[in-house]
Amino acid sequence: MSIRYDGKVAIVTGSGQGLGRCHAIELAKRGARVVVNDLGGNVDGSGGGSEAAQAVVAEIEAAGGEAIANGANVADYGQVEAMVQQAMDKWGRVDILVNNAGILRDKSFAKGSLDDFKLVLDVHLMGTVNCTKACWDIMREQSYGRIVVTTSSSGLYGNFGQTNYGSAKLGVIGLMNTLVQEGAKYNIRVNALAPTAGTRMTEGLIPEEAFALLTPETVTPAVLYMVSEDAPNKTIICAGAGAYAVAKIVETDGAWLPPEEQTPEGIAAHWDAISSPEGERQPEAGFEQTVKMTGKAMEGLGIDNK
Ligand code: NAI
């Protein structure tokens, strides 16, 4: 059965071009009414203009879909609230939020300025927080919400010259991890996309042959899956060039050390056991770590763990 979004209202930030444009167009093709948000401007966040968002709206309408353009800066909560209000005034609900807007200010940590660092955090992390916050009560009241945050391999694994971007991109995973817990009883699901795509953001950084394979169209299906009725939850889908994978944060089973070995030397001596991937798992919530650690200690100390 084909996945559709009839009756659903979606906001896609930064959808004037690149990945966001493709997400917005595909959602509209499958029945969603879409707010095409884009501040315009350059890849480093300078400049601005509403033409890009309007052009995508025109494209959606020409294909028989419904969309409105919005020029909010996601880093500005007042503008974001007005954007959500625009969707509510027009369609009365917001079911889907795809946090996609982003910029780059790449520099090595040594050379980069704190102002650039803060700007990148503001757009990616606070932009995602702002948009999610402005939709959250609406989704709770509807008992329905599907949210995607856009992370990056740079945040998950690191990339030279991207401390600011990587920090912001892993920040949105932290946001997701707790939102899923707070949204669960309201049927709000939150997932993350780690894309790799040929857009203006990566132009010149990827060899031409690979760039041609890395089309946004090969990434968007992962977003569409994550905002569908039967979406997964708290899942990081990596997507690019038609290949899809899942990234996970895992913890090794670890080892409990007797008191006399709870020293840096003891940790060095038992490093193989502490870091062994055997038995590693993905905790569902933070408290599981405490339960595991104290459980191991009780076992090691011979305390009855009832
Ligand atoms: P892009 O530069 O083509 O599109 C980003 C869009 O966001 C632009 O249209 C821009 O005007 C808009 N935007 C920037 N700041 C904004 C703001 N403050 N408010 C509203 N709109 C704003 O970039 P691309 O490649 O399509 O990236 C989309 C998302 O995917 C970004 O979050 C990016 O960090 C992420 N990403 C992209 C990867 C890639 O390989 N292209 C890799 C990993 C993550």
Residues whose N, C-alpha, C, O or C-beta is under 5 A from the ligand:
A	BS01	NAI	G14 G16 Q17 G18 L19 G20 N37 D38 L39 G40 G41 A72 N73 V74 A75 N100 A101 G102 I103 V123 T150 T151 S152 P195 T196 A197 T199 R200 M201 T202
